[in-house]
Amino acid sequence: MSLNALILAADSALRTLWADPRASRPTPQTATAELVLSDAERREAAALMRVNHVGEVCAQALYTGQALACQDPALRAQLSEASREETDHLAWTKQRLDDLNDRPSLLNPLWYAGAFAIGYAAGKLGGDKVSLGFVVETERQVEAHLQSHMDLLPAGDNASRAIVAQMKADEIAHAQMAQKAGAVELPGAVKALMQSAAKVMTTVAHRI
């Protein structure tokens, strides 16, 4: 592992956790007029977007950890490209939280550290194909999670819905990229463990 790679990984962590993310694409918009949200609806929308923001913090960490452990330069470039798209998601969800007068999760450093460790371990211990398998399963679970948010968001929150819809489309593309690159199917026990960990994260991030 080169010193340059470690510096880039540290830079990614610092930017994700403490810098204002900059999107390379405009924030998704909807042609439907935004309705005025009640205080209760605003709080619920903000809680859901905070969970989505945490998911993007974890995505940055996961891809950074995997890229650090990756042995294939071409695959490392693909992981880096996916990470850049996830930066768009990070920026969009942060902006939406600001619009809703709310804040990101206070535990983001913890979420980042855990996801980075999983990504690095998957790539280092299992190799590139297992690492890609984690990408596929993670994106599948995130896609399902985002779909559930489309049902849970307040009916009038069209701005959040537009963001979530585009994020969902991007996650599907990331899973397809990993499959084409040679991902292996993860064991059922590993998938169940990932779901349990995600459940803890989403439940806590909804409030904290």
N, C-alpha and C positions, 0 to 999 in steps of 0.2 A: 504494500500500500504506500503510495507516494505522499510526500508532504503536501504537494499541490492538491491532491485529492482530498486530504484531510482539511485543508484550508477552505476549499470550495464547499465541503460538507458543513463546516462551521459557519461559513458565510450564509448558506442556505437557511440554517437554523435561526440565525440572528435576524435575517430578513423576514422570515415567516412569522416569528414571534413578536418582533418589536418594531419593524419598519412598516410604513403604509404600503400595502401591495398595489402594484400598478398593472392594470389589465392591458393586454395587447388588443383586445376586442371590445367594442362598445357594450355597455350593459344591456342585456336583452330587454326589449320593450314589447308592449302589447298595444294593439289598436283600441282595446276596450278601455273606457274611462275608469280611472281609479275612484273607488267609492270611499267615503269618509269612514274610518274604522272607529268603533267605540273603544274605550280604554281597555276593556277586557279583550277585545279582538286584537288590539295593538300589542298587548302583553303576550298573547298566545302566538301571534305571528313572529314576534321578536324571539320568543323562546325556541320556536322551530328553526328560525334562521340562525340562531346561536348554535344549535345542534349541527346545522349544515356547515357553519363556519368551522366548527371543531372537526368535522369530517374532512374539510379541505386542509386544515392544519395537519391532520394525520396523513392525508394523501401526500403532502409535501414531504413529510418525514419518511413515509414508506418508500417513495420513489428515490429519495436521497440515499437512504440506507441500502436499497437494492443496487443503485448505480455504483455506490462505493464498493460493493462486493462483487459486482459483475465482472466477468472475465472477457466478454465479447465486446469490442469497441463499438460495433454496429448496434448491438442491443443496448449498450449504455447510451448511445445517442437517441434511440427510440424512447428509453425511459426518461431522458432529459426533456425530450419534446413533450411527452405526456405531462411531465411536471410543470412545464411552462403553461400548458392549457389549464392545469389545476390552479395555477397562480391567478388566472382570470377568475375562476370560481371563488378563490379566496378574496379577491378584490370586490367582486360583486356582492358576496354575502356580507362583507364588512361594511360596504356602502349602504346596503339595505338595513343593517343594524343601526347605522348612524341615522338613516332616514326615520327609523322607528324609535329613535331616542333611547337606544339600549346599547348594551356592551357585549363584547365577546366573553367566552368562558374564562373565569379566573384561573382555571387549571390547565390552560393551554400548554405551558411548559411540560407538565406531566404527560398530557396526551401525546405531545410531540416525541418525548423521550421513549415512551412505550412503543409507538408506531415505528420509530427509527430502529429500535432494537429488533423488532419483528422483521422489518425489511432487510436489515443487515444479516441477521441470523438465517433467514430463508435463503438468501443468496450465497452466504458463506458455507453453510452446512449442507444445503440441498442442491446447490448449483443453479445455473441459469434457468433451466426448465422448471424446477420447483419454484424458484422465485417468480417466474411468469405465471405459474399456477396460482400463487398468492394474488397476483394482479387480477387474474380472471375472477377468482372467487370474491375478492374484495369489491371489485366493480359490480359484480352481480348483486351482492348484498346492498351496496350503495344504491344501485338502480331501484331495487325493491323499496328501500328506505325512502328514496325521493318520491317514488310513486305514492307511498302512504302519506307523505306530506302534501301532495296535491289534493288529497282527500281531507286532510286535517286543517289546512290553511283556511282562514276566514274567507267566505264567498266573495267579499269585495276586495280582497288583497290581490289584485291583478299583477302588481309589480313583482311581488314575491313569486307568484305562479310562473311568470315569464322567465325569471332567473332559474327556478327549479327545473322547468321544462328543458331549458338549454343544457343545464348541468347533466340532466338525465341522458340526453342525446350524446353528450361527450363521453360519459362513463361507458355507455354501450360501445362506442368506438374504441375506447381504451381496452376493453375486454377483448374485442375482436382483434386488435393489434397483438395482444399477448398470445391469443390462440394461434394466430398465423405464425408467430415467432417460435412456436413449439412448446407451449405450456402443457404441463402434465396435470391431470385431474388429481386434486388433493383428496386424501382419505376422508371419509364421512366424519370421523372423530375430530379431525382438524377443522373441518367446516363448522361443526357444532361448537367447537371452542371459540372460533372467530365470531360466531353469532352471539355467544354468551358475552364475550368481551365487548362487542359492539352495543349490546343491550345495556350493559353497565355504563358505558360512555354516554350513550344518548340519554339515559335516564338522569344521570348526574348533570350533564351539560344543559339539559332543559331548564335547570334551576340555578346552577352555579357557573 
